[in-house]
Amino acid sequence: MLLVCRFAVTEAEVETFTARARRALELLTAQPRCLSGRLARATDEPDRWVLVVEFESVVAYRRALSPFDVREHVIPLLSEALPDEPAAYEILGEATGGEVIEHTSLLAQDAGTVRLGEAAEARTTPR
């Protein structure tokens, strides 16, 4: 499970932002089953930053967001991420040493067509 959050940060905000992002990385990577975390700055657009944190599973990701310190420091930072793209990704393939390992998706086959609350109701007519 990858958490990928992109940020637009002005030069005047860089020092404050990087301190907050480092604190977020400290807190998240200290959580059980958090595998790694990175903060990166775009080389071609210096006001764009990305925070990427890898978790063992979706459950590990959700649990990592539960402790009070994380809710106090990390959640406010994540809420400032650019809103135009998703932040949580499931890993479907990974490679080391030239060998690709594929993983089965945990999303339901109808995840792209069923909206929240619809899965439990019987539907006889199309939407």
C-alpha positions as a printed NumPy array, in Angstrom:
array([[  0.   ,   0.   ,   0.   ],
       [  1.426,   3.349,  -1.037],
       [  0.452,   6.739,   0.299],
       [  1.37 ,   9.331,  -2.343],
       [  0.631,  12.98 ,  -1.559],
       [  1.729,  15.831,  -3.795],
       [  2.12 ,  19.371,  -2.487],
       [  2.571,  22.843,  -3.965],
       [  4.994,  24.715,  -1.69 ],
       [  6.183,  28.277,  -2.217],
       [  9.822,  29.112,  -1.541],
       [  8.752,  31.059,   1.555],
       [  7.003,  27.931,   2.939],
       [  9.799,  25.403,   2.252],
       [ 11.44 ,  25.487,   5.687],
       [  8.151,  25.075,   7.573],
       [  6.834,  22.48 ,   5.132],
       [  9.973,  20.316,   5.242],
       [  9.988,  20.377,   9.048],
       [  6.351,  19.247,   9.105],
       [  6.987,  16.6  ,   6.438],
       [ 10.013,  15.243,   8.317],
       [  7.894,  14.984,  11.457],
       [  5.206,  13.158,   9.455],
       [  7.825,  10.727,   8.135],
       [  9.154,  10.13 ,  11.661],
       [  5.682,   9.394,  12.991],
       [  4.481,   7.246,  10.101],
       [  7.64 ,   5.175,   9.696],
       [  7.641,   4.467,  13.444],
       [  4.282,   2.712,  13.078],
       [  4.165,  -1.094,  12.911],
       [  4.269,  -2.508,   9.372],
       [  5.303,   0.79 ,   7.79 ],
       [  8.064,  -0.174,   5.364],
       [  9.558,   3.15 ,   4.262],
       [  8.91 ,   6.813,   3.624],
       [ 10.342,   9.484,   1.344],
       [ 10.038,  13.203,   0.808],
       [ 11.054,  14.442,  -2.633],
       [ 11.104,  17.71 ,  -4.548],
       [ 10.479,  17.929,  -8.289],
       [ 13.579,  18.862, -10.242],
       [ 11.68 ,  20.588, -13.039],
       [  9.09 ,  22.379, -10.871],
       [ 10.765,  23.342,  -7.58 ],
       [  7.459,  24.278,  -5.917],
       [  6.178,  20.67 ,  -6.23 ],
       [  6.892,  18.131,  -3.517],
       [  5.769,  14.562,  -2.919],
       [  5.503,  12.514,   0.256],
       [  5.506,   8.755,  -0.367],
       [  5.074,   6.213,   2.421],
       [  4.897,   2.454,   1.897],
       [  2.916,   0.178,   4.183],
       [  2.712,  -3.599,   4.319],
       [ -1.06 ,  -3.519,   3.734],
       [ -4.159,  -1.342,   3.713],
       [ -4.806,  -2.444,   7.302],
       [ -1.307,  -1.294,   8.317],
       [ -1.924,   2.067,   6.614],
       [ -5.232,   2.588,   8.391],
       [ -3.77 ,   1.599,  11.75 ],
       [ -0.8  ,   3.906,  11.211],
       [ -3.194,   6.859,  10.98 ],
       [ -4.832,   6.033,  14.329],
       [ -2.359,   7.147,  17.044],
       [ -2.994,  10.582,  18.533],
       [  0.392,  12.027,  17.476],
       [ -0.276,  10.993,  13.878],
       [ -3.764,  12.486,  13.907],
       [ -2.368,  15.675,  15.451],
       [  0.636,  16.185,  13.128],
       [  0.254,  14.044,  10.008],
       [ -3.438,  14.33 ,   9.118],
       [ -3.349,  18.172,   8.934],
       [ -0.332,  17.972,   6.615],
       [ -1.977,  15.363,   4.38 ],
       [ -5.097,  17.518,   4.172],
       [ -2.987,  20.199,   2.441],
       [ -1.97 ,  17.863,  -0.394],
       [ -3.107,  18.73 ,  -3.896],
       [ -6.717,  17.581,  -4.172],
       [ -6.756,  16.671,  -7.856],
       [ -5.49 ,  13.116,  -7.539],
       [ -5.854,  10.049,  -5.308],
       [ -3.403,   9.471,  -2.472],
       [ -3.768,   5.758,  -1.623],
       [ -2.556,   3.107,  -4.063],
       [ -2.445,  -0.666,  -3.8  ],
       [  0.749,  -2.26 ,  -5.106],
       [  0.014,  -4.615,  -8.004],
       [  3.561,  -5.251,  -9.158],
       [  7.041,  -4.829,  -7.762],
       [ 10.491,  -5.716,  -8.991],
       [ 13.933,  -6.29 ,  -7.584],
       [ 16.879,  -7.777,  -9.409],
       [ 15.031,  -7.787, -12.732],
       [ 12.175, -10.045, -11.577],
       [  8.627,  -8.694, -11.413],
       [  6.275, -10.056,  -8.791],
       [  2.586,  -9.482,  -9.435],
       [  0.042,  -9.061,  -6.635],
       [ -3.688,  -9.677,  -6.808],
       [ -5.868,  -6.614,  -6.367],
       [ -7.888,  -6.457,  -3.175],
       [-10.51 ,  -4.223,  -4.771],
       [-13.832,  -5.804,  -5.584],
       [-14.423,  -6.358,  -9.299],
       [-17.264,  -3.83 ,  -9.237],
       [-15.35 ,  -1.215,  -7.226],
       [-15.409,   1.227, -10.122],
       [-19.156,   0.937, -10.689],
       [-20.76 ,   0.577,  -7.249],
       [-21.067,   3.694,  -5.119],
       [-20.932,   3.845,  -1.336],
       [-24.082,   2.333,   0.17 ],
       [-25.18 ,   0.561,  -3.004],
       [-23.47 ,  -2.759,  -2.366],
       [-26.028,  -3.782,   0.232],
       [-29.147,  -2.995,  -1.74 ],
       [-30.756,  -5.077,  -4.449],
       [-30.862,  -3.261,  -7.755],
       [-33.28 ,  -4.24 , -10.473],
       [-32.86 ,  -1.21 , -12.704],
       [-29.681,   0.331, -14.062],
       [-28.472,   3.594, -12.6  ]])
